Amino acid sequence: MEEKIRNKIEGFLKRVKEIFGERLLSCILYGSAIKGNYKEGISDINLIVIVNKFDAKDLDEIKRKLSKYAWKMLIKPYFFSEWFLLSSADAFPVEWKDIKENHIVIYGQDLTEKINIENENLRIELERKLKQLFLDFQHGIIFEKNKYSVVEETIKNLNFLIPLIEKQIGKRINVSQYSKRENIENKIDELLKFFSDTIIFIERKL
């Protein structure tokens, strides 16, 4: 972890401890800060704060003592109870699997070890996310003026999904980045075929 990131998190953690005291169970870092694609001043620092008992008063304390610091440091925290973390694996299996496999415990217990991801829940969400991205892509090409930005944004979103899909289906998937030297219509055809082929493969494989 970069020293700049560590220093920002330490300042955040100090304030969190003042708010929750012994109720603080865990603080977990995930996302770009540990995946190697963090960009200073652009990327968020993603943290999960797990506490024992959480109420409206805590929200006021967070707003008063922590929000300005988090905003300034581009820290994006989520505050969970242990129950919420463990009971949400069926609702957010893709995100929870990514967190489970790519995280650093900043403070306390590694409660991600208790997360149980059901394969069927993962298949359903992967398929849903891919189909939603497919629909958004179609909609963007039809209604947006700048087709180039639609293609670039679609590929950006696929870059998050593809590693997760690859782990599940045991097969490499390749979607090349778009270059302005390419024919945009050819790239759109390539992406349409990719969506169709991958969705069918996921349904059959998983």
N, CA, C and O of each residue as an XYZ file, in Angstrom:
824
protein
N       0.838     -1.192      0.000
C       0.000      0.000      0.000
C       0.876      1.247      0.000
O       1.851      1.326      0.748
N       0.529      2.220     -0.839
C       1.309      3.441     -0.922
C       1.235      4.226      0.390
O       0.223      4.200      1.091
N       2.331      4.925      0.705
C       2.397      5.669      1.971
C       1.327      6.759      2.033
O       0.749      6.997      3.093
N       1.055      7.432      0.892
C       0.042      8.478      0.879
C      -1.329      7.925      1.246
O      -2.086      8.546      1.992
N      -1.633      6.747      0.707
C      -2.913      6.101      1.010
C      -2.961      5.723      2.485
O      -3.965      5.936      3.165
N      -1.856      5.156      2.967
C      -1.797      4.727      4.370
C      -2.025      5.911      5.311
O      -2.754      5.788      6.296
N      -1.414      7.041      5.017
C      -1.548      8.223      5.878
C      -2.988      8.728      5.895
O      -3.495      9.122      6.945
N      -3.644      8.717      4.744
C      -5.039      9.154      4.673
C      -5.933      8.225      5.488
O      -6.820      8.676      6.212
N      -5.688      6.922      5.360
C      -6.501      5.940      6.080
C      -6.283      6.044      7.580
O      -7.227      5.908      8.357
N      -5.056      6.282      7.987
C      -4.774      6.421      9.429
C      -5.543      7.590     10.021
O      -6.074      7.483     11.127
N      -5.609      8.708      9.299
C      -6.389      9.848      9.768
C      -7.867      9.518      9.845
O      -8.557      9.935     10.776
N      -8.350      8.773      8.869
C      -9.750      8.337      8.858
C     -10.030      7.402     10.034
O     -11.016      7.569     10.752
N      -9.152      6.418     10.221
C      -9.346      5.419     11.275
C      -9.336      6.055     12.658
O     -10.095      5.645     13.537
N      -8.487      7.046     12.855
C      -8.440      7.749     14.144
C      -9.801      8.356     14.462
O     -10.275      8.255     15.594
N     -10.420      8.974     13.491
C     -11.730      9.599     13.687
C     -12.825      8.550     13.897
O     -13.731      8.749     14.707
N     -12.741      7.436     13.171
C     -13.726      6.358     13.320
C     -13.670      5.771     14.733
O     -14.704      5.486     15.337
N     -12.462      5.597     15.246
C     -12.306      5.051     16.601
C     -12.903      6.000     17.640
O     -13.481      5.554     18.630
N     -12.763      7.308     17.413
C     -13.338      8.284     18.340
C     -14.861      8.206     18.353
O     -15.489      8.443     19.385
N     -15.445      7.878     17.222
C     -16.902      7.803     17.125
C     -17.436      6.505     17.717
O     -18.400      6.524     18.483
N     -16.818      5.376     17.370
C     -17.394      4.072     17.727
C     -16.730      3.390     18.917
O     -17.351      2.542     19.558
N     -15.499      3.734     19.223
C     -14.832      3.109     20.358
C     -14.772      1.602     20.224
O     -14.352      1.079     19.192
N     -15.194      0.903     21.274
C     -15.129     -0.562     21.282
C     -16.146     -1.215     20.350
O     -16.077     -2.419     20.102
N     -17.078     -0.437     19.839
C     -18.061     -0.995     18.902
C     -17.477     -1.227     17.514
O     -18.086     -1.910     16.691
N     -16.294     -0.660     17.248
C     -15.634     -0.844     15.958
C     -15.063     -2.259     15.876
O     -14.182     -2.617     16.659
N     -15.551     -3.054     14.949
C     -15.112     -4.443     14.796
C     -14.024     -4.595     13.742
O     -13.083     -5.369     13.914
N     -14.162     -3.851     12.652
C     -13.237     -4.062     11.537
C     -13.267     -2.873     10.586
O     -14.280     -2.187     10.448
N     -12.130     -2.647      9.936
C     -12.049     -1.668      8.855
C     -11.271     -2.331      7.720
O     -10.138     -2.771      7.913
N     -11.882     -2.401      6.537
C     -11.330     -3.178      5.427
C     -11.173     -2.292      4.191
O     -12.097     -1.583      3.791
N      -9.995     -2.351      3.607
C      -9.705     -1.617      2.377
C      -9.892     -2.534      1.177
O      -9.451     -3.683      1.193
N     -10.549     -2.022      0.131
C     -10.722     -2.799     -1.096
C     -10.675     -1.858     -2.290
O     -10.555     -0.645     -2.118
N     -10.766     -2.394     -3.477
C     -10.816     -1.551     -4.672
C      -9.456     -1.223     -5.259
O      -8.488     -1.961     -5.071
N      -9.394     -0.112     -5.970
C      -8.205      0.232     -6.753
C      -6.955      0.426     -5.898
O      -5.843      0.225     -6.387
N      -7.113      0.811     -4.640
C      -5.957      1.077     -3.776
C      -5.113     -0.171     -3.540
O      -3.938     -0.060     -3.192
N      -5.695     -1.363     -3.723
C      -4.901     -2.580     -3.554
C      -4.792     -3.394     -4.838
O      -4.110     -4.418     -4.872
N      -5.461     -2.941     -5.888
C      -5.412     -3.669     -7.159
C      -4.359     -3.131     -8.120
O      -4.117     -3.715     -9.177
N      -3.735     -2.014     -7.749
C      -2.668     -1.489     -8.577
C      -3.085     -0.467     -9.606
O      -2.248     -0.001    -10.379
N      -4.364     -0.099     -9.642
C      -4.800      0.907    -10.622
C      -5.305      2.186     -9.944
O      -6.089      2.938    -10.524
N      -4.847      2.420     -8.717
C      -5.208      3.638     -7.986
C      -4.488      4.837     -8.582
O      -3.292      4.767     -8.863
N      -5.219      5.950     -8.780
C      -4.635      7.182     -9.291
C      -4.850      8.298     -8.276
O      -5.985      8.663     -7.972
N      -3.761      8.830     -7.762
C      -3.811      9.867     -6.738
C      -4.610     11.070     -7.224
O      -4.372     11.596     -8.311
N      -5.565     11.497     -6.395
C      -6.371     12.657     -6.720
C      -7.555     12.370     -7.616
O      -8.382     13.250     -7.856
N      -7.649     11.144     -8.117
C      -8.752     10.756     -9.006
C      -9.546      9.586     -8.424
O     -10.773      9.635     -8.330
N      -8.828      8.543     -8.039
C      -9.486      7.340     -7.525
C      -9.964      7.526     -6.092
O      -9.355      8.248     -5.302
N     -11.073      6.854     -5.777
C     -11.540      6.808     -4.392
C     -10.732      5.786     -3.608
O     -10.200      4.827     -4.167
N     -10.651      6.012     -2.295
C     -10.134      4.999     -1.371
C     -11.363      4.333     -0.762
O     -12.093      4.959      0.006
N     -11.591      3.078     -1.100
C     -12.808      2.373     -0.698
C     -12.600      1.615      0.608
O     -11.690      0.794      0.725
N     -13.452      1.899      1.586
C     -13.339      1.266      2.897
C     -14.698      0.745      3.365
O     -15.734      1.369      3.135
N     -14.667     -0.396      4.016
C     -15.837     -0.909      4.716
C     -15.545     -0.830      6.210
O     -14.535     -1.346      6.688
N     -16.444     -0.179      6.936
C     -16.314     -0.069      8.392
C     -17.423     -0.917      9.006
O     -18.605     -0.674      8.763
N     -17.039     -1.908      9.797
C     -18.007     -2.829     10.388
C     -18.089     -2.555     11.885
O     -17.083     -2.594     12.594
N     -19.297     -2.280     12.348
C     -19.486     -1.902     13.744
C     -20.560     -2.765     14.398
O     -21.434     -3.328     13.739
N     -20.457     -2.842     15.697
C     -21.458     -3.548     16.490
C     -22.467     -2.520     16.992
O     -22.161     -1.713     17.870
N     -23.660     -2.557     16.431
C     -24.724     -1.615     16.751
C     -24.481     -0.289     16.044
O     -23.402      0.296     16.140
N     -25.497      0.172     15.337
C     -25.381      1.361     14.507
C     -26.719      2.077     14.518
O     -27.740      1.469     14.199
N     -26.738      3.352     14.878
C     -28.020      4.053     14.975
C     -27.938      5.467     14.385
O     -26.904      5.871     13.852
N     -29.043      6.207     14.489
C     -29.135      7.543     13.892
C     -28.119      8.507     14.489
O     -27.596      9.374     13.788
N     -27.842      8.361     15.763
C     -26.865      9.229     16.415
C     -25.487      9.069     15.783
O     -24.736     10.034     15.642
N     -25.170      7.832     15.404
C     -23.877      7.576     14.766
C     -23.766      8.310     13.432
O     -22.704      8.827     13.088
N     -24.866      8.353     12.688
C     -24.859      9.067     11.409
C     -24.555     10.545     11.615
O     -23.809     11.146     10.842
N     -25.136     11.127     12.661
C     -24.862     12.527     12.972
C     -23.394     12.734     13.349
O     -22.776     13.726     12.962
N     -22.846     11.783     14.111
C     -21.446     11.874     14.526
C     -20.518     11.759     13.323
O     -19.528     12.484     13.222
N     -20.842     10.845     12.414
C     -20.038     10.676     11.201
C     -20.074     11.955     10.364
O     -19.049     12.416      9.862
N     -21.256     12.506     10.230
C     -21.404     13.736      9.448
C     -20.596     14.877     10.064
O     -19.954     15.645      9.347
N     -20.630     14.983     11.375
C     -19.993     16.101     12.072
C     -18.477     15.937     12.169
O     -17.735     16.903     11.989
N     -18.014     14.717     12.451
C     -16.597     14.506     12.751
C     -15.768     13.901     11.617
O     -14.538     13.952     11.648
N     -16.440     13.332     10.624
C     -15.704     12.528      9.653
C     -15.931     12.917      8.193
O     -15.045     12.741      7.357
N     -17.114     13.446      7.889
C     -17.496     13.614      6.481
C     -16.563     14.551      5.710
O     -16.188     14.251      4.577
N     -16.186     15.683      6.312
C     -15.322     16.636      5.612
C     -13.954     16.033      5.319
O     -13.394     16.231      4.241
N     -13.425     15.296      6.292
C     -12.115     14.661      6.093
C     -12.195     13.619      4.983
O     -11.338     13.575      4.101
N     -13.234     12.777      5.034
C     -13.387     11.735      4.017
C     -13.539     12.344      2.623
O     -12.961     11.851      1.654
N     -14.321     13.420      2.533
C     -14.530     14.095      1.249
C     -13.216     14.663      0.706
O     -12.909     14.514     -0.477
N     -12.464     15.300      1.562
C     -11.206     15.919      1.161
C     -10.190     14.876      0.701
O      -9.449     15.107     -0.255
N     -10.156     13.746      1.368
C      -9.170     12.696      1.072
C      -9.653     11.691      0.024
O      -8.965     10.715     -0.274
N     -10.841     11.939     -0.530
C     -11.440     11.006     -1.504
C     -11.589      9.608     -0.917
O     -11.360      8.604     -1.592
N     -11.977      9.565      0.353
C     -12.263      8.288      1.005
C     -13.759      8.021      0.923
O     -14.571      8.856      1.319
N     -14.116      6.841      0.401
C     -15.525      6.475      0.244
C     -15.826      5.294      1.168
O     -15.568      4.145      0.809
N     -16.371      5.571      2.353
C     -16.621      4.490      3.306
C     -18.074      4.014      3.274
O     -18.990      4.777      2.967
N     -18.257      2.745      3.595
C     -19.589      2.190      3.855
C     -19.569      1.629      5.268
O     -18.604      0.985      5.679
N     -20.647      1.880      6.008
C     -20.730      1.447      7.392
C     -21.737      0.308      7.499
O     -22.921      0.480      7.209
N     -21.252     -0.853      7.919
C     -22.077     -2.053      8.006
C     -22.077     -2.592      9.428
O     -21.167     -2.333     10.215
N     -23.115     -3.342      9.730
C     -23.046     -4.260     10.866
C     -22.495     -5.576     10.322
O     -22.489     -5.794      9.110
N     -22.039     -6.442     11.202
C     -21.564     -7.757     10.747
C     -22.703     -8.522     10.076
O     -22.494     -9.210      9.076
N     -23.894     -8.398     10.627
C     -25.055     -9.083     10.046
C     -25.293     -8.633      8.610
O     -25.542     -9.463      7.735
N     -25.219     -7.313      8.358
C     -25.457     -6.805      7.006
C     -24.415     -7.343      6.033
O     -24.754     -7.751      4.922
N     -23.151     -7.346      6.445
C     -22.082     -7.848      5.585
C     -22.327     -9.301      5.194
O     -22.258     -9.653      4.016
N     -22.609    -10.136      6.177
C     -22.711    -11.570      5.918
C     -24.029    -11.962      5.264
O     -24.088    -12.963      4.551
N     -25.081    -11.193      5.495
C     -26.385    -11.546      4.945
C     -26.601    -10.998      3.536
O     -27.624    -11.279      2.913
N     -25.645    -10.218      3.031
C     -25.825     -9.560      1.734
C     -25.073    -10.246      0.594
O     -25.052     -9.742     -0.528
N     -24.462    -11.387      0.877
C     -23.711    -12.083     -0.167
C     -24.615    -12.572     -1.292
O     -24.165    -12.717     -2.428
N     -25.885    -12.829     -0.986
C     -26.810    -13.259     -2.039
C     -27.302    -12.069     -2.862
O     -27.653    -12.226     -4.032
N     -27.330    -10.885     -2.260
C     -27.800     -9.690     -2.962
C     -26.706     -9.046     -3.808
O     -26.987     -8.492     -4.871
N     -25.447     -9.116     -3.334
C     -24.320     -8.509     -4.048
C     -23.182     -9.517     -4.233
O     -22.053     -9.241     -3.827
N     -23.452    -10.666     -4.830
C     -22.413    -11.697     -4.895
C     -21.171    -11.293     -5.685
O     -20.060    -11.673     -5.318
N     -21.343    -10.526     -6.767
C     -20.183    -10.117     -7.568
C     -19.282     -9.201     -6.753
O     -18.075     -9.426     -6.665
N     -19.873     -8.165     -6.155
C     -19.086     -7.217     -5.374
C     -18.470     -7.881     -4.144
O     -17.310     -7.637     -3.813
N     -19.257     -8.724     -3.471
C     -18.763     -9.368     -2.241
C     -17.629    -10.351     -2.556
O     -16.674    -10.460     -1.786
N     -17.728    -11.058     -3.672
C     -16.655    -11.981     -4.065
C     -15.371    -11.215     -4.360
O     -14.281    -11.638     -3.974
N     -15.511    -10.086     -5.045
C     -14.346     -9.265     -5.355
C     -13.703     -8.738     -4.073
O     -12.478     -8.740     -3.949
N     -14.513     -8.291     -3.127
C     -13.991     -7.816     -1.844
C     -13.338     -8.953     -1.072
O     -12.263     -8.784     -0.496
N     -13.986    -10.102     -1.062
C     -13.466    -11.264     -0.331
C     -12.078    -11.665     -0.838
O     -11.214    -12.062     -0.056
N     -11.875    -11.558     -2.151
C     -10.625    -12.002     -2.757
C      -9.577    -10.897     -2.862
O      -8.398    -11.181     -3.070
N      -9.998     -9.640     -2.718
C      -9.060     -8.523     -2.895
C      -9.298     -7.470     -1.815
O     -10.077     -6.538     -2.015
N      -8.641     -7.615     -0.692
C      -8.825     -6.663      0.401
C      -7.631     -6.690      1.353
O      -6.826     -7.622      1.344
N      -7.541     -5.659      2.162
C      -6.565     -5.599      3.252
C      -7.310     -5.185      4.512
O      -8.079     -4.224      4.489
N      -7.093     -5.892      5.596
C      -7.701     -5.536      6.877
C      -6.855     -4.432      7.511
O      -5.694     -4.644      7.862
N      -7.448     -3.271      7.647
C      -6.750     -2.123      8.240
C      -6.820     -2.169      9.761
O      -5.896     -1.755     10.460
N      -7.942     -2.686     10.252
C      -8.144     -2.748     11.705
C      -9.087     -3.904     12.031
O     -10.051     -4.152     11.308
N      -8.797     -4.608     13.127
C      -9.735     -5.592     13.661
C      -9.752     -6.920     12.929
O      -8.734     -7.384     12.415
N     -10.930     -7.520     12.895
C     -11.104     -8.882     12.384
C     -11.276     -8.898     10.870
O     -11.767     -7.940     10.273
N     -10.859    -10.010     10.263
C     -11.123    -10.202      8.840
C     -12.453    -10.937      8.693
O     -12.489    -12.156      8.532
N     -13.537    -10.178      8.753
C     -14.872    -10.770      8.704
C     -15.243    -11.251      7.308
O     -16.253    -11.935      7.144
N     -14.439    -10.903      6.288
C     -14.734    -11.397      4.941
C     -14.559    -12.907      4.851
O     -15.107    -13.545      3.952
N     -13.793    -13.482      5.784
C     -13.599    -14.938      5.777
C     -14.917    -15.678      5.992
O     -15.049    -16.836      5.595
N     -15.886    -15.020      6.613
C     -17.174    -15.655      6.897
C     -18.167    -15.515      5.739
O     -19.235    -16.127      5.763
N     -17.822    -14.718      4.735
C     -18.734    -14.512      3.605
C     -18.847    -15.789      2.786
O     -17.838    -16.394      2.422
N     -20.078    -16.195      2.501
C     -20.314    -17.401      1.699
C     -21.014    -17.020      0.397
O     -22.155    -16.559      0.414
N     -20.333    -17.213     -0.727
C     -20.877    -16.867     -2.036
C     -21.437    -18.123     -2.700
O     -20.691    -19.061     -2.985
N     -22.745    -18.145     -2.946
C     -23.363    -19.265     -3.661
C     -23.165    -19.091     -5.158
O     -23.378    -18.005     -5.698
N     -22.760    -20.159     -5.825
C     -22.448    -20.094     -7.251
C     -23.648    -19.639     -8.086
O     -23.482    -18.883     -9.043
N     -24.839    -20.087     -7.738
C     -26.019    -19.722     -8.506
C     -26.322    -18.233     -8.377
O     -26.696    -17.588     -9.356
N     -26.164    -17.685     -7.177
C     -26.369    -16.251     -6.992
C     -25.365    -15.442     -7.817
O     -25.694    -14.396     -8.378
N     -24.136    -15.955     -7.875
C     -23.094    -15.288     -8.648
C     -23.426    -15.325    -10.134
O     -23.276    -14.321    -10.830
N     -23.870    -16.460    -10.616
C     -24.233    -16.590    -12.034
C     -25.341    -15.620    -12.400
O     -25.278    -14.946    -13.428
N     -26.357    -15.554    -11.550
C     -27.500    -14.685    -11.832
C     -27.073    -13.227    -11.905
O     -27.488    -12.497    -12.806
N     -26.237    -12.800    -10.951
C     -25.850    -11.382    -10.963
C     -24.885    -11.068    -12.104
O     -24.974    -10.002    -12.713
N     -23.962    -11.988    -12.397
C     -23.066    -11.762    -13.526
C     -23.859    -11.626    -14.819
O     -23.602    -10.745    -15.640
N     -24.832    -12.523    -14.976
C     -25.663    -12.469    -16.179
C     -26.492    -11.183    -16.210
O     -26.622    -10.551    -17.258
N     -27.047    -10.802    -15.067
C     -27.849     -9.579    -15.009
C     -27.008     -8.353    -15.338
O     -27.434     -7.501    -16.118
N     -25.809     -8.256    -14.746
C     -24.945     -7.108    -15.000
C     -24.528     -7.048    -16.471
O     -24.503     -5.976    -17.076
N     -24.206     -8.203    -17.031
C     -23.782     -8.235    -18.422
C     -24.930     -7.859    -19.352
O     -24.734     -7.115    -20.313
N     -26.124     -8.370    -19.072
C     -27.287     -8.039    -19.898
C     -27.665     -6.569    -19.754
O     -28.055     -5.933    -20.733
N     -27.555     -6.024    -18.545
C     -27.862     -4.612    -18.349
C     -26.869     -3.731    -19.104
O     -27.248     -2.724    -19.702
N     -25.590     -4.124    -19.070
C     -24.576     -3.379    -19.803
C     -24.834     -3.467    -21.307
O     -24.631     -2.498    -22.039
N     -25.279     -4.628    -21.753
C     -25.637     -4.836    -23.156
C     -26.773     -3.889    -23.566
O     -26.710     -3.257    -24.620
N     -27.804     -3.796    -22.730
C     -28.927     -2.904    -23.019
C     -28.500     -1.434    -22.993
O     -28.914     -0.642    -23.840
N     -27.667     -1.084    -22.009
C     -27.172      0.301    -21.924
C     -26.339      0.652    -23.158
O     -26.409      1.768    -23.671
N     -25.550     -0.320    -23.624
C     -24.725     -0.109    -24.816
C     -25.599      0.157    -26.045
O     -25.359      1.099    -26.801
N     -26.615     -0.688    -26.229
C     -27.536     -0.491    -27.346
C     -28.199      0.892    -27.272
O     -28.251      1.631    -28.255
N     -28.692      1.212    -26.094
C     -29.392      2.482    -25.886
C     -28.465      3.662    -26.185
O     -28.866      4.639    -26.818
N     -27.215      3.552    -25.718
C     -26.256      4.622    -25.936
C     -25.944      4.828    -27.403
O     -25.886      5.963    -27.878
N     -25.743      3.730    -28.128
C     -25.433      3.826    -29.554
C     -26.599      4.459    -30.317
O     -26.389      5.229    -31.254
N     -27.809      4.134    -29.916
C     -28.990      4.660    -30.615
C     -29.245      6.133    -30.289
O     -29.546      6.924    -31.183
N     -29.123      6.501    -29.006
C     -29.594      7.815    -28.577
C     -28.500      8.838    -28.265
O     -28.759     10.041    -28.303
N     -27.292      8.387    -27.960
C     -26.225      9.338    -27.634
C     -25.579      9.864    -28.912
O     -25.480      9.146    -29.908
N     -25.144     11.109    -28.877
C     -24.512     11.712    -30.048
C     -23.105     11.168    -30.288
O     -22.686     10.968    -31.428
N     -22.384     10.933    -29.183
C     -20.988     10.504    -29.291
C     -20.871      8.986    -29.121
O     -20.809      8.485    -27.998
N     -20.842      8.268    -30.230
C     -20.745      6.810    -30.176
C     -19.392      6.358    -29.623
O     -19.283      5.289    -29.023
N     -18.363      7.185    -29.832
C     -17.024      6.820    -29.373
C     -16.977      6.717    -27.845
O     -16.401      5.782    -27.289
N     -17.593      7.692    -27.185
C     -17.587      7.674    -25.718
C     -18.422      6.513    -25.183
O     -18.101      5.959    -24.132
N     -19.489      6.139    -25.890
C     -20.304      4.986    -25.477
C     -19.477      3.707    -25.537
O     -19.520      2.890    -24.617
N     -18.728      3.537    -26.617
C     -17.866      2.359    -26.767
C     -16.803      2.332    -25.676
O     -16.576      1.290    -25.060
N     -16.152      3.461    -25.430
C     -15.095      3.529    -24.420
C     -15.628      3.246    -23.019
O     -14.983      2.542    -22.242
N     -16.805      3.791    -22.688
C     -17.400      3.564    -21.371
C     -17.821      2.106    -21.214
O     -17.679      1.530    -20.135
N     -18.334      1.514    -22.275
C     -18.731      0.099    -22.226
C     -17.527     -0.788    -21.972
O     -17.593     -1.702    -21.150
N     -16.435     -0.532    -22.663
C     -15.221     -1.327    -22.469
C     -14.673     -1.146    -21.055
O     -14.200     -2.100    -20.437
N     -14.742      0.075    -20.553
C     -14.299      0.344    -19.177
C     -15.085     -0.510    -18.182
O     -14.497     -1.101    -17.277
N     -16.403     -0.578    -18.343
C     -17.235     -1.381    -17.445
C     -16.980     -2.874    -17.626
O     -17.032     -3.637    -16.662
N     -16.706     -3.288    -18.850
C     -16.393     -4.697    -19.104
C     -15.081     -5.103    -18.446
O     -14.921     -6.251    -18.030
N     -14.144     -4.167    -18.351
C     -12.855     -4.473    -17.725
C     -13.004     -4.860    -16.260
O     -12.157     -5.568    -15.715
N     -14.083     -4.396    -15.614
C     -14.365     -4.822    -14.239
C     -15.019     -6.193    -14.219
O     -14.680     -7.036    -13.388
N     -15.960     -6.418    -15.136
C     -16.733     -7.658    -15.133
C     -15.959     -8.864    -15.646
O     -16.108     -9.966    -15.119
N     -15.133     -8.665    -16.671
C     -14.503     -9.797    -17.349
C     -13.659    -10.675    -16.420
O     -13.789    -11.897    -16.488
N     -12.790    -10.111    -15.545
C     -12.021    -10.994    -14.653
C     -12.915    -11.862    -13.759
O     -12.568    -13.007    -13.468
N     -14.050    -11.332    -13.327
C     -14.974    -12.090    -12.493
C     -15.632    -13.215    -13.294
O     -15.802    -14.329    -12.797
N     -15.999    -12.910    -14.536
C     -16.595    -13.930    -15.398
C     -15.581    -15.025    -15.709
O     -15.916    -16.209    -15.684
N     -14.345    -14.632    -16.001
C     -13.295    -15.601    -16.336
C     -13.074    -16.607    -15.212
O     -12.883    -17.798    -15.456
N     -13.104    -16.107    -13.970
C     -12.902    -17.006    -12.835
C     -13.994    -18.057    -12.747
O     -13.751    -19.194    -12.341
N     -15.201    -17.663    -13.134
C     -16.332    -18.582    -13.021
C     -16.397    -19.586    -14.156
O     -16.745    -20.747    -13.937
N     -16.068    -19.158    -15.361
C     -16.228    -20.049    -16.510
C     -14.928    -20.757    -16.876
O     -14.935    -21.670    -17.702
N     -13.805    -20.345    -16.267
C     -12.538    -21.002    -16.541
C     -12.051    -20.799    -17.967
O     -11.415    -21.682    -18.542
N     -12.346    -19.653    -18.530
C     -11.983    -19.380    -19.914
C     -11.570    -17.926    -20.049
O     -12.201    -17.037    -19.477
N     -10.493    -17.683    -20.820
C     -10.040    -16.327    -21.071
C     -11.010    -15.615    -22.004
O     -11.492    -16.188    -22.981
N     -11.286    -14.358    -21.685
C     -12.154    -13.536    -22.519
C     -11.372    -12.286    -22.908
O     -10.740    -11.653    -22.063
N     -11.417    -11.946    -24.156
C     -10.651    -10.791    -24.609
C     -11.546     -9.762    -25.280
O     -12.260    -10.063    -26.237
N     -11.492     -8.545    -24.760
C     -12.114     -7.403    -25.420
C     -11.043     -6.326    -25.523
O     -10.625     -5.760    -24.514
N     -10.608     -6.049    -26.729
C      -9.526     -5.095    -26.924
C     -10.015     -3.673    -26.689
O     -11.187     -3.364    -26.900
N      -9.106     -2.816    -26.252
C      -9.435     -1.406    -26.062
C      -9.712     -0.758    -27.420
O      -9.223     -1.216    -28.453
N     -10.491      0.299    -27.400
C     -10.828      0.958    -28.657
C      -9.783      2.001    -29.019
O      -9.384      2.809    -28.180
N      -9.347      1.980    -30.251
C      -8.428      2.975    -30.776
C      -9.157      3.819    -31.817
O      -9.922      3.300    -32.631
N      -8.910      5.125    -31.780
C      -9.575      6.018    -32.730
C      -9.227      5.675    -34.181
O      -9.902      6.117    -35.111
N      -8.166      4.882    -34.364
C      -7.787      4.481    -35.721
C      -8.697      3.383    -36.264
O      -8.739      3.127    -37.468
N      -9.427      2.738    -35.345
C     -10.345      1.691    -35.768
C     -11.626      2.284    -36.349
O     -12.006      3.416    -36.048
N     -12.269      1.494    -37.181
C     -13.595      1.846    -37.682
C     -14.602      1.638    -36.555
O     -14.715      0.534    -36.022
N     -15.339      2.695    -36.187
C     -16.251      2.611    -35.046
C     -17.343      1.577    -35.270
O     -17.761      0.902    -34.329
N     -17.807      1.447    -36.505
C     -18.867      0.469    -36.786
C     -18.367     -0.953    -36.586
O     -19.105     -1.813    -36.105
N     -17.108     -1.205    -36.958
C     -16.530     -2.535    -36.740
C     -16.438     -2.848    -35.249
O     -16.673     -3.980    -34.826
N     -16.090     -1.819    -34.450
C     -15.971     -2.027    -33.006
C     -17.345     -2.285    -32.391
O     -17.479     -3.107    -31.484
N     -18.357     -1.586    -32.880
C     -19.715     -1.819    -32.375
C     -20.155     -3.242    -32.694
O     -20.743     -3.916    -31.848
N     -19.873     -3.705    -33.921
C     -20.203     -5.083    -34.294
C     -19.469     -6.085    -33.404
O     -20.029     -7.103    -32.997
N     -18.199     -5.776    -33.109
C     -17.404     -6.658    -32.248
C     -18.024     -6.766    -30.852
O     -18.116     -7.859    -30.292
N     -18.444     -5.635    -30.298
C     -19.032     -5.630    -28.964
C     -20.395     -6.322    -28.947
O     -20.714     -7.031    -27.993
N     -21.194     -6.125    -29.983
C     -22.492     -6.805    -30.063
C     -22.307     -8.318    -30.085
O     -23.034     -9.050    -29.414
N     -21.335     -8.776    -30.858
C     -21.056    -10.218    -30.921
C     -20.526    -10.726    -29.582
O     -20.889    -11.813    -29.133
N     -19.652     -9.917    -28.941
C     -19.116    -10.313    -27.640
C     -20.239    -10.509    -26.621
O     -20.279    -11.527    -25.930
N     -21.142     -9.547    -26.527
C     -22.250     -9.657    -25.577
C     -23.074    -10.906    -25.848
O     -23.368    -11.669    -24.927
N     -23.445    -11.118    -27.091
C     -24.279    -12.266    -27.445
C     -23.593    -13.584    -27.101
O     -24.188    -14.450    -26.459
N     -22.340    -13.735    -27.529
C     -21.606    -14.985    -27.301
C     -21.369    -15.240    -25.817
O     -21.511    -16.369    -25.348
N     -21.005    -14.181    -25.070
C     -20.658    -14.350    -23.651
C     -21.885    -14.654    -22.805
O     -21.828    -15.497    -21.910
N     -22.976    -13.986    -23.076
C     -24.221    -14.250    -22.331
C     -24.666    -15.695    -22.537
O     -25.040    -16.374    -21.580
N     -24.627    -16.162    -23.769
C     -25.002    -17.558    -24.048
C     -24.054    -18.517    -23.344
O     -24.494    -19.525    -22.791
N     -22.743    -18.214    -23.355
C     -21.765    -19.099    -22.726
C     -21.967    -19.177    -21.220
O     -21.874    -20.254    -20.631
N     -22.246    -18.034    -20.599
C     -22.482    -18.021    -19.148
C     -23.707    -18.873    -18.805
O     -23.675    -19.647    -17.848
N     -24.765    -18.736    -19.566
C     -25.990    -19.499    -19.304
C     -25.725    -21.001    -19.391
O     -26.250    -21.775    -18.591
N     -24.919    -21.405    -20.350
C     -24.646    -22.837    -20.542
C     -23.602    -23.369    -19.552
O     -23.709    -24.495    -19.065
N     -22.596    -22.543    -19.265
C     -21.478    -22.995    -18.431
C     -21.819    -22.988    -16.951
O     -21.438    -23.895    -16.211
N     -22.549    -21.945    -16.521
C     -22.815    -21.786    -15.084
C     -24.205    -22.269    -14.693
O     -24.576    -22.201    -13.521
